[in-house]
Amino acid sequence: MPHFIIDCSENIMALKSPKEIMQIVYEAAESTNLFDDGDIKVRLNPYKYYNNGNTINDFIHVFANIMEGRNSGQKYKLSKQIVTELKLMFPETPIISINIRDFEKATYCNRSMV
């Protein structure tokens, strides 16, 4: 159920393949044991045009959308694990970040629920 959406500068694709980038985020999320096997979804959006504080510094930002119910400590562990792995993969990339948003169980719906 968790969705990890990776936004990044297009230049990142020249350093590693999209598959490698998505896989490292998948594995980092899986390693936290917060999610059921096979439920993790990862997508990637490279940007050709962007402005980072009036610079064109390369960046990676992950939007993590997870079902409510995890505490702040668990979310911090998830954030830190993903940023740590991305930093190892991209040691020269100056901007690597993540934020976590909770899905509300009462309002979430998918195809199998209808």
Long-range contacts (C-beta under 8 A, 24 or more apart in sequence): 1-35, 1-36, 1-39, 1-41, 1-66, 1-67, 1-103, 2-29, 2-34, 2-35, 2-39, 2-40, 2-41, 2-64, 2-65, 2-66, 2-67, 3-41, 3-42, 3-43, 3-64, 3-65, 3-66, 4-29, 4-40, 4-41, 4-42, 4-43, 4-62, 4-63, 4-64, 4-65, 4-82, 5-42, 5-43, 5-44, 5-45, 5-62, 5-63, 5-65, 6-42, 6-43, 6-44, 6-45, 6-60, 6-61, 6-62, 6-63, 7-45, 7-47, 7-59, 7-60, 7-61, 7-62, 7-63, 8-44, 8-45, 8-46, 8-47, 8-58, 8-59, 8-60, 8-61, 9-46, 9-47, 9-50, 9-56, 9-57, 9-58, 9-59, 9-60, 10-46, 10-47, 10-48, 11-58, 12-46, 12-58, 12-60, 12-90, 12-93, 13-46, 15-90, 16-89, 16-90, 18-44, 18-46, 20-89, 21-60, 21-89, 24-85, 24-86, 24-89, 25-62, 25-82, 25-85, 25-86, 27-85, 28-81, 28-82, 28-84, 28-85, 28-86, 29-64, 29-78, 29-81, 29-82, 31-81, 32-74, 32-77, 32-78, 32-81, 34-66, 34-70, 34-74, 34-77, 34-78, 35-66, 52-95, 57-94, 57-95, 58-90, 58-93, 58-94, 58-95, 59-93, 59-94, 59-95, 59-96, 59-97, 60-86, 60-90, 60-93, 60-95, 60-96, 60-97, 61-95, 61-96, 61-97, 61-98, 61-99, 62-86, 62-97, 62-98, 62-99, 63-98, 63-99, 63-101, 64-98, 64-99, 64-100, 64-101, 65-100, 65-101, 65-102, 65-103, 66-100, 66-101, 66-102, 66-103, 67-102, 67-103, 67-105, 67-108, 68-102, 68-103, 68-104, 68-105, 69-102, 69-105, 70-102, 75-100
